[in-house]
Amino acid sequence: MAKASARHILVESEEECIKLKGEIEGGTDFAEAAKQHSKCPSGKSGGALGEFSPGQMVPEFDQVVFNEEVGKVHGPVRTQFGYHLVEITDRQD
């Protein structure tokens, strides 16, 4: 079964998400940005979500984590919680 590890930053607006993505692409550390901006409790640990399988996260999240490029920052990804930046740190198919 597929497994992946990812970290994310959850914010309330698409604009904030896009702004943070630009900052990270410009050199800001993902974990530091998560600690400062994420509305998710995982922000305290740099946005790390640990390892999970398909179906353990909301469908929009799974779609990105199990299909997009590992090591890149993806988003904004909209879910019922808000807007996410997602970095896939590892995946085994």
C-alpha positions in Angstrom: 0.0 0.0 0.0 1.1 3.5 -0.8 2.5 5.6 2.1 3.7 9.2 2.2 5.1 11.8 4.6 4.3 15.4 4.2 4.2 18.7 6.0 1.8 21.6 5.5 0.9 25.1 6.4 -2.8 25.9 6.9 -4.0 29.5 6.5 -7.4 31.1 6.1 -7.1 32.8 2.7 -5.9 31.9 -0.7 -4.0 35.2 -0.9 -2.0 34.4 2.3 -1.3 31.0 0.9 0.1 32.4 -2.3 2.2 35.0 -0.5 3.7 32.3 1.8 4.5 30.0 -1.2 6.4 32.9 -2.8 8.4 33.5 0.4 9.3 29.8 0.7 10.3 29.6 -3.0 12.4 32.7 -2.3 14.3 31.0 0.5 12.2 31.2 3.6 12.4 27.9 5.6 9.1 25.9 5.3 9.2 24.7 8.9 9.8 28.3 10.2 6.9 29.6 8.0 4.7 26.8 9.4 5.6 27.7 13.0 4.7 31.3 12.4 1.7 31.1 10.2 -0.1 27.7 10.3 -3.5 27.5 12.0 -3.0 23.7 12.4 -1.4 22.3 15.6 1.2 20.6 13.4 2.6 24.1 12.8 4.5 23.8 16.2 6.5 20.9 14.7 7.2 22.7 11.4 4.0 21.4 9.8 5.0 17.8 9.8 2.1 15.3 9.5 4.1 12.1 9.8 3.5 9.1 7.6 0.0 8.2 6.3 -1.8 6.2 3.7 -4.5 7.1 1.1 -7.8 7.8 2.8 -6.4 9.1 6.1 -6.5 12.7 5.0 -9.2 14.7 3.3 -9.5 13.8 -0.5 -8.1 17.1 -1.7 -5.0 16.5 0.3 -4.6 12.9 -0.8 -4.9 14.0 -4.4 -1.8 16.2 -4.1 0.2 14.0 -1.8 -0.2 10.8 -3.8 0.1 12.3 -7.3 2.4 15.3 -7.3 6.1 15.7 -7.3 8.0 14.9 -4.1 10.1 17.7 -2.6 8.2 20.6 -4.1 5.7 22.9 -2.4 2.2 22.5 -3.8 -0.8 24.7 -3.3 -2.9 26.5 -2.6 -4.9 23.4 -1.8 -8.4 24.2 -0.6 -10.2 22.0 1.9 -12.9 22.5 4.5 -10.2 23.6 6.9 -8.8 26.4 4.7 -5.9 26.7 2.3 -2.9 24.6 2.5 0.7 24.6 1.2 1.8 21.0 1.0 5.3 19.7 0.8 5.6 16.0 0.1 8.7 14.8 2.0 8.6 11.1 1.1 6.4 8.6 -0.8 6.5 4.9 -1.4 4.0 3.7 -4.0 
